[in-house]
Amino acid sequence: MKEIKLLVVDDEVKIRELVKAYLEKEGFEVNEAGSGLEALERIDGTLYDLIIMDLMMPGMDGLELCREIRKKSDVPVIMLTARGDEIDRVLGLELGADDYMVKPFSPRELVARIKAVLRRLKKGEDREGKLLVAGDIIINEDKREVLVGGITVALTPKEYDLLVCLAGRPGRVFTREQLLRQVWGYDFMGEARTVDTHITRLREKIARVSGERQYIHTVWGTGYKFEVKN
């Protein structure tokens, strides 16, 4: 069985040691990085299954680090930080973080969130080779690739997961809360605004190559649905 490799990024040594010790007891292989730049160096040389990072770090903070990681990798990211303001949570998730925990935190809850993110990733891998076709959109779940009218559309991990969730059940209306549970996980304490922001960006990216043709429709007072209209 493949050993799951995690990277813990935090400028506080005691936090890194606490998280590492607890995760190693759970059977994970854990590496550490004390800064954003050190984390980028480690990521360049190692394939990690998930990264846990602090938000407030000197030099390169967690938001900038997440932005740099997303330029070249879809590795899951959990932000672990003392900043719990809504704007920080939303910004972190918009940049591609998969979850967000506020310090002080429960190590048991952190493990539960890590396992939830990894389960969602494994579920996607188990559907290898499956193609979703809807109108001009083709989703290759093996490659996590989206084509619209034959043109590749670059999506963030969460934009991709939202599209798969909606397109996989055309015509079904999802509430924002259901999309939060499906895409971010049942224990994600995010805001409905997060869903709206990701839907807006997803629509914009599809519209750039599909023209005026719409696929994701707003159901006022409820949420969203995927529908191909002639």
VEXBA-723415 format. One line per 3 residues: number of its first residue (from 1); for each residue x, y, z of N, C-alpha, C. Coordinates in Angstrom, 2 decimals. Each point is the difference from the previous one (the first is absolute). Last residue first. Layout:
NUM = X,Y,Z,X,Y,Z,X,Y,Z; ...
REM end
This chain:
230 = -30.70,24.17,-26.22,0.24,0.23,-1.43,-0.17,1.50,-0.35; 1.60,-2.17,4.86,-1.16,0.53,-0.71,0.37,0.28,-1.44; 1.72,-2.86,4.64,0.36,0.35,-1.38,-1.26,0.44,-0.71
227 = 1.52,-0.02,5.44,-0.98,-0.36,-1.00,0.48,0.47,-1.37; 0.97,-0.27,5.78,0.66,-0.11,-1.30,-1.03,-0.46,-1.00; -0.62,2.94,4.83,-0.14,-1.28,-0.70,0.75,0.07,-1.32
224 = -0.67,2.70,5.32,0.45,-0.08,-1.37,-0.32,-1.38,-0.58; -2.40,2.93,4.18,1.38,-0.31,-0.26,0.33,-0.03,-1.49; -4.05,1.89,2.87,0.38,-1.37,0.33,1.49,-0.25,-0.20
221 = -2.46,4.13,-0.97,-0.49,-0.37,1.31,0.41,-1.39,0.43; 0.19,0.81,-5.13,-0.12,1.06,0.99,-0.64,-0.48,1.30; 3.07,-2.37,-3.58,-1.39,-0.25,0.39,-0.25,0.94,1.18
218 = 3.83,-0.05,-4.21,-0.41,0.36,1.36,-1.48,-0.33,0.19; 3.66,-2.43,-3.47,-1.11,0.93,0.14,-0.35,0.23,1.46; 3.95,-1.89,-3.72,-0.30,0.03,1.43,-1.02,1.10,0.24
215 = 1.37,-0.65,-4.44,-0.16,-1.36,0.50,-0.42,-0.03,1.47; 0.00,3.48,-4.78,0.09,-0.18,1.43,-0.24,-1.46,0.39; 1.64,3.27,-4.53,-0.66,-1.23,0.46,0.25,-0.23,1.49
212 = 1.82,3.55,-2.94,-1.14,0.32,0.86,-0.70,-1.24,0.55; 4.98,-0.66,-1.47,-0.82,1.13,-0.42,-1.13,0.25,0.98; 3.65,-3.27,0.30,-1.32,-0.48,-0.45,-0.87,1.14,-0.53
209 = 4.46,0.57,1.87,0.13,-0.84,-1.20,-1.36,-0.48,-0.52; 0.40,2.90,3.81,1.04,0.51,-0.87,0.14,-0.81,-1.29; -2.93,-1.24,3.66,-0.56,0.96,-0.96,1.04,0.54,-0.96
206 = 1.23,-2.86,3.65,-0.71,-0.75,-1.04,-0.49,0.94,-1.10; 2.01,1.96,3.74,0.99,-0.76,-0.74,-0.64,-0.81,-1.13; -2.78,2.43,2.98,0.80,0.91,-0.83,1.00,-0.77,-0.86
203 = -2.61,-2.37,3.20,-0.81,0.46,-1.13,0.83,0.87,-0.95; 2.04,-1.30,4.00,-0.17,-1.15,-0.87,-0.81,0.39,-1.24; 0.48,3.18,3.41,1.26,-0.18,-0.74,-0.08,-1.17,-0.97
200 = -3.72,0.77,2.82,0.20,1.15,-0.90,1.25,-0.18,-0.83; -0.86,-3.16,3.38,-0.92,-0.16,-1.14,0.19,1.13,-1.00; 2.38,0.26,4.04,0.56,-1.03,-0.88,-0.89,-0.23,-1.22
197 = -1.52,3.04,3.28,1.23,0.51,-0.62,0.58,-1.02,-0.97; -3.75,-1.25,2.62,-0.37,1.00,-1.02,1.23,0.51,-0.74; 0.63,-2.92,3.68,-0.56,-0.69,-1.15,-0.31,0.98,-1.12
194 = 1.43,1.80,4.08,1.10,-0.74,-0.64,-0.49,-0.71,-1.25; -3.06,2.16,2.91,0.66,0.91,-0.93,1.15,-0.68,-0.75; -2.36,-2.04,3.62,-0.63,-0.20,-1.31,0.64,0.88,-1.05
191 = 3.00,-1.48,4.16,-1.15,0.85,-0.24,-0.56,-0.28,-1.40; 2.79,-3.55,3.46,0.15,1.16,-0.87,-1.29,0.77,-0.16; 2.02,-4.16,2.55,-0.83,1.06,0.59,0.09,1.29,-0.82
188 = 0.60,-5.70,-0.68,0.52,1.32,-0.36,-0.94,1.09,0.49; -0.41,-4.95,0.21,0.36,0.73,1.21,0.57,1.38,-0.30; -1.42,-3.18,-3.43,-1.13,0.16,0.91,0.34,0.86,1.21
185 = 2.47,0.69,-4.81,-0.05,-0.99,1.07,-1.08,0.32,1.01; 1.19,2.13,-4.37,0.96,0.36,1.04,-0.01,-0.99,1.17; -2.86,-0.72,-3.83,1.29,0.42,-0.56,1.04,0.30,1.08
182 = -4.56,-1.44,1.03,0.48,-0.87,-1.06,1.43,0.31,-0.41; -2.29,2.73,3.25,0.25,-1.34,0.53,0.63,-0.90,-1.06; -1.27,4.34,-1.31,1.08,0.09,1.00,0.34,-1.39,0.54
179 = -3.68,0.34,-2.83,1.25,0.11,-0.75,1.18,0.13,0.94; -4.29,-0.02,1.89,0.30,-1.32,-0.57,1.31,0.02,-0.78; -1.61,4.09,1.70,0.45,-0.86,1.10,0.34,-1.40,-0.50
176 = -1.91,3.10,-2.99,1.39,0.37,0.30,0.55,-0.89,1.10; -3.79,-2.19,-2.92,0.09,1.20,0.84,1.48,0.31,0.23; -2.04,-2.62,-4.36,0.80,-0.10,1.22,-0.08,1.31,0.78
173 = -2.93,-2.84,-4.08,0.28,1.27,0.65,0.76,-0.27,1.31; -0.37,-2.88,-4.87,-0.22,0.00,1.45,0.38,1.35,0.58; 0.62,-1.04,-4.66,-1.39,0.25,0.34,-0.28,0.03,1.49
170 = 4.25,-2.73,-1.64,-0.66,1.09,-0.73,-1.48,0.12,0.37; 4.37,-2.16,2.04,-1.43,-0.17,0.33,-0.78,1.12,-0.69; 4.69,-0.27,-0.50,-0.27,-1.42,0.21,-1.45,-0.30,0.31
167 = 1.75,4.46,-0.45,-0.18,-0.65,-1.31,-0.31,-1.48,0.14; 0.91,2.55,3.98,-1.19,0.48,-0.68,-0.27,-0.75,-1.30; 3.92,-1.06,2.46,-1.17,-0.23,0.86,-1.28,0.39,-0.72
164 = 4.10,0.94,-2.09,-0.28,-1.43,-0.02,-1.25,-0.32,0.82; 1.58,4.44,0.08,-0.53,-0.33,-1.32,-0.37,-1.48,-0.07; 2.12,1.53,3.91,-1.35,0.55,-0.11,-0.64,-0.39,-1.33
161 = 4.51,-1.10,0.67,-0.88,-0.85,0.81,-1.45,0.48,-0.04; 3.29,2.65,-2.17,-0.17,-1.30,-0.68,-0.98,-0.88,0.77; 1.26,4.02,1.96,-0.85,0.28,-1.16,-0.28,-1.30,-0.75
158 = 3.04,-0.25,3.54,-1.37,0.14,0.48,-0.96,0.33,-1.14; 4.69,-0.41,-0.98,-0.58,-1.26,0.49,-1.45,0.13,0.44; 1.44,3.45,-3.68,0.59,-0.33,1.29,-0.62,-1.32,0.49
155 = 0.35,0.99,-5.30,-0.80,0.24,1.19,0.81,-0.27,1.25; 0.34,0.80,-5.76,0.75,-0.20,1.24,-0.84,0.39,1.20; -1.22,-1.85,-5.09,-0.29,1.08,0.93,0.71,-0.30,1.31
152 = 0.31,-1.55,-5.60,0.26,-0.28,1.41,-0.25,1.23,0.85; -2.46,-1.28,-4.75,1.05,0.86,0.57,0.15,-0.31,1.49; -3.38,-1.92,-2.97,1.31,-0.47,-0.42,1.16,0.80,0.55
149 = -4.58,0.87,1.18,0.12,0.20,-1.43,1.37,-0.40,-0.53; 0.41,-0.15,4.68,-1.24,0.67,-0.41,0.15,0.34,-1.48; 2.44,-3.39,4.04,0.01,0.56,-1.35,-1.36,0.62,-0.27
146 = 3.22,-1.84,4.46,-1.29,0.48,-0.50,0.20,0.63,-1.37; 2.56,-3.70,3.79,0.12,0.95,-1.10,-1.39,0.36,-0.51; 2.15,-3.40,3.22,-0.57,1.22,0.60,0.11,1.16,-1.00
143 = 1.11,-4.71,-0.81,1.00,1.07,-0.07,-0.43,1.26,0.74; -2.89,-3.72,0.03,1.30,-0.63,0.17,1.08,1.09,0.08; -4.50,1.05,-1.00,0.25,-0.12,1.42,1.31,-0.71,0.30
140 = -2.07,3.08,-4.04,0.77,-1.22,0.12,0.42,-0.14,1.46; -4.00,2.80,-2.82,0.81,-0.06,1.22,0.67,-1.36,0.06; -2.57,3.55,-3.73,0.49,-1.36,0.23,0.92,0.05,1.22
137 = -4.00,3.32,-2.68,0.96,-0.24,1.08,0.33,-1.48,0.11; -3.29,2.24,-2.91,1.34,0.15,-0.53,1.08,-0.29,1.04; -4.55,-2.12,1.06,0.11,1.06,-0.99,1.38,0.04,-0.60
134 = 0.43,-3.02,3.50,-1.23,0.78,0.10,0.09,1.18,-0.95; 2.71,-4.79,2.03,-0.24,0.81,-1.20,-1.34,0.70,0.15; 4.12,-2.86,2.90,-1.30,0.64,0.11,-0.16,0.90,-1.22
131 = 3.18,-4.56,1.17,-0.21,1.25,-0.70,-1.41,0.50,0.28; 3.89,-3.59,2.38,-1.37,0.39,-0.25,-0.06,1.36,-0.68; 3.99,-2.32,1.65,-0.40,-0.33,-1.36,-1.41,0.43,-0.34
128 = 1.20,-0.71,5.13,0.92,0.20,-1.12,-0.62,-0.39,-1.33; -1.52,0.36,4.88,-0.85,0.13,-1.18,0.84,0.23,-1.25; 1.86,-0.32,4.42,-0.66,-1.28,-0.26,-0.88,0.03,-1.24
125 = 2.17,3.92,1.72,0.94,-0.87,-0.70,-0.64,-1.34,-0.35; -2.46,3.14,2.57,0.17,0.47,-1.37,0.92,-0.90,-0.79; -0.56,-0.88,4.54,-1.27,-0.28,-0.70,0.10,0.45,-1.45
122 = 3.53,1.04,2.89,0.03,-1.42,-0.38,-1.26,-0.36,-0.78; 0.28,4.32,1.82,0.98,-0.14,-1.07,0.02,-1.44,-0.51; -2.63,0.96,3.73,-0.60,0.61,-1.19,0.94,-0.13,-1.19
119 = 1.60,-1.46,4.14,-1.07,-0.88,-0.48,-0.63,0.56,-1.27; 3.21,2.60,2.25,0.63,-1.11,-0.72,-1.04,-0.99,-0.52; -1.47,3.60,2.70,0.53,0.52,-1.27,0.59,-1.14,-0.83
116 = -1.44,-1.09,4.32,-1.16,0.34,-0.84,0.46,0.51,-1.37; 3.25,-0.88,3.32,-0.54,-1.24,-0.54,-1.20,0.26,-0.91; 1.88,3.67,2.26,0.98,-0.55,-0.95,-0.56,-1.25,-0.65
113 = -2.50,1.86,3.47,-0.09,0.81,-1.21,0.97,-0.49,-1.07; 0.12,-2.05,4.24,-1.27,-0.31,-0.65,-0.14,0.78,-1.31; 3.74,0.91,2.73,0.11,-1.33,-0.62,-1.27,-0.34,-0.76
110 = -0.10,3.92,2.51,0.90,0.16,-1.13,0.15,-1.33,-0.74; -2.39,0.00,4.01,-0.79,0.57,-1.08,0.87,0.20,-1.25; 2.14,-1.52,3.86,-0.92,-1.03,-0.49,-0.84,0.52,-1.15
107 = 2.89,2.99,2.30,0.73,-0.92,-0.88,-0.89,-1.10,-0.57; -1.72,4.92,1.40,0.03,-1.35,0.54,0.77,-0.90,-0.95; 0.70,5.53,0.70,-0.72,-1.06,-0.71,0.12,-1.31,0.74
104 = 0.41,5.91,0.50,0.49,-1.32,0.37,-0.89,-1.10,-0.59; 0.46,2.51,-3.40,0.68,-0.28,1.27,-0.70,0.75,1.13; -2.26,-1.71,-4.80,0.44,1.14,0.79,0.66,-0.48,1.29
101 = -0.86,-2.04,-5.34,-0.18,-0.19,1.43,0.60,1.17,0.76; -1.68,-1.75,-5.26,0.53,1.12,0.76,-0.30,-0.26,1.47; 0.25,-2.46,-5.46,-0.65,0.15,1.29,0.76,1.05,0.81
98 = 1.10,-0.85,-4.52,-1.09,-0.97,0.08,-0.76,0.08,1.32; 2.79,3.86,-3.19,0.08,-0.84,1.19,-1.22,-0.92,0.06; 0.91,3.50,-3.41,0.15,-1.43,-0.27,0.18,-0.88,1.21
95 = -1.03,4.90,-0.67,1.33,-0.25,-0.56,0.27,-1.48,-0.20; -4.01,1.51,2.05,-0.02,0.44,-1.39,1.35,-0.27,-0.68; -0.45,-0.85,4.61,-0.72,-1.00,-0.79,-0.05,0.38,-1.47
92 = 1.94,3.07,3.04,0.78,-1.23,-0.04,-0.65,-1.07,-0.86; -2.38,4.00,0.78,1.16,0.23,-0.88,0.85,-1.25,-0.12; -3.66,-0.09,3.00,-0.46,0.05,-1.39,1.18,0.16,-0.96
89 = 0.90,0.16,4.62,-0.45,-1.34,-0.39,-0.38,-0.02,-1.47; 1.11,4.14,1.89,1.19,-0.84,-0.13,-0.38,-1.41,-0.45; -3.45,3.08,0.91,0.71,0.41,-1.21,1.25,-0.85,-0.22
86 = -2.59,-0.60,3.98,-0.66,-0.52,-1.19,0.78,0.33,-1.26; 2.67,-0.44,4.62,-0.97,0.90,-0.60,-0.57,-0.59,-1.28; 3.47,-1.75,3.21,-1.26,-0.67,-0.31,-1.05,0.89,-0.61
83 = 5.60,-0.83,1.29,-0.91,0.98,-0.60,-1.28,-0.68,-0.46; 3.78,-2.30,1.83,-0.66,0.72,1.09,-0.98,1.03,-0.54; 1.43,-4.76,-2.61,0.41,1.37,0.32,-0.78,0.61,1.15
80 = 0.83,-4.03,-4.02,-0.08,-0.11,1.45,0.51,1.33,0.56; -1.79,-2.47,-4.97,0.59,1.15,0.68,-0.28,-0.09,1.49; 0.44,-3.75,-4.16,-0.80,0.41,1.16,0.73,1.14,0.68
77 = 0.04,-2.64,-5.15,0.58,0.94,0.96,-1.01,0.27,1.11; 1.28,-3.74,-4.49,-0.93,0.58,0.98,0.73,0.85,1.03; 1.81,-0.63,-5.07,0.10,-0.67,1.30,-0.96,0.66,0.98
74 = 1.01,0.89,-4.84,-1.35,-0.11,0.56,0.02,-0.67,1.37; 3.88,3.07,-3.10,-0.42,-1.23,0.66,-1.43,0.09,0.51; 2.65,3.58,-2.21,0.62,-1.20,-0.53,-0.50,-1.31,0.61
71 = -1.52,4.56,1.04,0.50,0.23,-1.35,0.53,-1.30,-0.62; -1.51,0.36,4.56,-1.06,-0.25,-0.97,0.43,0.27,-1.43; 2.93,0.93,3.68,-0.22,-1.45,-0.12,-1.01,-0.28,-1.10
68 = 0.77,4.48,1.16,1.14,-0.56,-0.74,-0.17,-1.50,-0.21; -3.21,2.25,2.64,-0.09,0.49,-1.38,1.12,-0.61,-0.86; 0.05,-0.81,4.62,-1.07,-0.75,-0.64,-0.13,0.39,-1.47
65 = 3.02,2.46,2.60,0.48,-1.36,-0.20,-1.04,-0.84,-0.72; -1.19,4.32,1.32,0.92,0.05,-1.13,0.54,-1.39,-0.32; -2.73,0.37,3.76,-0.78,0.31,-1.19,0.89,0.02,-1.25
62 = 1.97,-0.60,4.32,-0.71,-1.18,-0.50,-0.80,0.26,-1.25; 4.28,3.14,0.83,-1.07,-0.50,0.86,-0.74,-1.16,-0.67; 5.16,2.06,-0.32,-1.10,-0.48,-0.83,-1.09,-0.58,0.90
59 = 3.03,2.87,2.47,0.50,-0.22,-1.36,-1.15,-0.34,-0.93; -0.92,-1.23,5.01,0.82,1.09,-0.53,0.50,-0.33,-1.40; -4.72,-1.87,1.92,1.42,-0.33,0.03,0.79,1.18,-0.56
56 = -5.31,-1.79,1.00,0.85,1.14,0.38,1.45,-0.45,0.17; -3.24,-3.24,-1.25,-0.30,1.15,-0.84,0.96,1.15,0.26; 0.87,-5.53,0.38,-0.41,1.18,0.75,-0.28,1.13,-0.97
53 = -0.43,-5.32,-1.40,0.83,1.20,0.07,-0.61,1.07,0.88; 0.12,-5.46,-2.07,-0.63,0.76,1.06,0.86,1.24,0.20; -0.76,-3.88,-4.18,0.83,1.00,0.68,-0.84,0.75,1.02
50 = 0.14,-5.08,-2.99,-0.76,1.10,0.57,0.96,0.94,0.73; 1.54,-3.67,-2.61,-1.42,-0.31,-0.15,-0.88,1.13,0.54; 5.18,0.27,-2.26,-0.77,-0.09,1.24,-1.46,-0.31,-0.31
47 = 5.14,-0.33,-2.40,-1.43,-0.05,-0.28,-0.74,-0.22,1.32; 5.02,2.45,-1.04,-0.76,-1.10,0.61,-1.47,0.08,-0.39; 3.47,3.28,-1.20,0.74,-1.25,-0.01,-0.76,-1.21,0.51
44 = -1.76,4.56,-0.34,0.66,-0.23,-1.29,0.70,-1.35,-0.05; -1.96,1.55,4.03,-1.02,-0.44,-0.95,0.61,-0.30,-1.36; 2.73,1.86,3.41,-0.35,-1.40,0.29,-1.01,-0.55,-1.01
41 = 1.19,4.54,-0.31,1.16,-0.83,-0.32,-0.31,-1.47,0.24; -3.23,3.16,1.27,0.08,-0.10,-1.46,1.17,-0.87,-0.43; -0.42,0.98,4.60,-1.06,-0.91,-0.44,0.05,-0.18,-1.51
38 = 2.85,3.15,1.97,0.47,-1.37,0.27,-1.04,-1.02,-0.47; -1.22,4.49,-0.27,1.05,-0.30,-0.98,0.55,-1.40,0.20; -3.19,1.66,3.08,-0.60,-0.23,-1.30,1.05,-0.39,-1.04
35 = 1.11,-1.22,5.07,-0.34,1.22,-0.74,-0.62,-0.37,-1.33; 1.60,-3.25,3.18,-0.17,1.13,0.90,-0.36,1.30,-0.67; -0.79,-5.64,-0.74,0.61,1.17,-0.62,-0.32,1.20,0.88
32 = -0.14,-5.98,0.06,-0.25,1.35,0.52,0.66,1.05,-0.87; -2.22,-5.49,-0.30,1.16,0.88,-0.15,-0.38,1.40,0.48; -2.06,-5.38,0.63,-0.12,1.45,0.10,1.36,0.68,-0.17
29 = -3.33,-4.79,-0.61,1.38,0.46,-0.09,-0.04,1.52,-0.09; -3.87,-3.18,2.46,0.42,0.83,-1.13,1.52,0.22,0.03; -2.86,-2.38,3.36,0.55,-0.79,-1.10,0.43,0.79,-1.22
26 = -1.69,1.37,4.51,-1.10,-0.46,-0.83,0.49,-0.76,-1.23; 3.00,2.07,3.02,-0.69,-1.03,0.78,-1.16,-0.60,-0.79; 2.30,3.65,-1.81,0.81,-1.22,-0.11,-0.61,-1.14,0.81
23 = -1.93,4.29,0.28,-0.29,-0.64,-1.28,0.80,-1.27,-0.19; 0.75,2.64,3.88,-1.36,-0.56,0.01,-0.31,-0.73,-1.29; 4.14,2.27,0.41,-0.07,-1.11,0.94,-1.37,-0.67,-0.02
20 = 0.64,3.92,-2.62,0.74,-1.14,-0.53,-0.12,-1.21,0.92; -1.87,4.09,1.44,-0.76,-0.57,-1.12,0.69,-1.24,-0.53; 2.27,2.37,3.35,-1.26,-0.54,0.52,-0.77,-0.71,-1.10
17 = 3.92,2.33,-1.19,0.32,-1.23,0.74,-1.26,-0.66,0.54; -0.39,4.19,-2.18,0.41,-1.05,-0.96,0.24,-1.32,0.73; -0.91,3.76,2.65,-1.20,-0.42,-0.73,0.35,-1.13,-0.96
14 = 3.53,1.99,2.34,-0.84,-0.80,0.91,-1.26,-0.49,-0.70; 2.99,2.97,-2.30,0.55,-1.35,0.16,-0.92,-0.87,0.85; -1.36,4.21,-3.16,0.13,-0.33,1.41,0.41,-1.45,0.17
11 = -0.95,1.95,-4.26,1.24,0.61,0.50,0.20,-0.25,1.50; -2.48,-3.18,-3.85,-0.32,0.95,1.07,1.32,0.58,0.51; -2.20,-4.18,-3.31,0.71,1.26,-0.21,-0.44,1.00,1.06
8 = 0.02,-5.63,-1.37,-0.50,0.98,0.95,0.85,1.26,-0.11; -1.29,-4.63,-3.17,0.95,1.08,0.28,-0.67,1.01,0.93; -0.62,-5.68,-1.41,-0.53,1.34,0.27,1.14,0.98,0.24
5 = -1.25,-5.30,-2.15,1.05,0.96,0.36,-0.60,1.40,0.12; -1.44,-5.61,0.15,-0.46,1.35,-0.31,0.99,1.01,0.55; 0.72,-5.23,-1.78,0.01,0.85,1.18,-0.37,1.42,-0.40
2 = -1.51,-4.76,-2.43,0.79,1.22,-0.13,-0.10,0.83,1.28; -0.43,-5.45,-0.31,-0.84,1.20,0.00,0.88,1.25,0.00
REM end
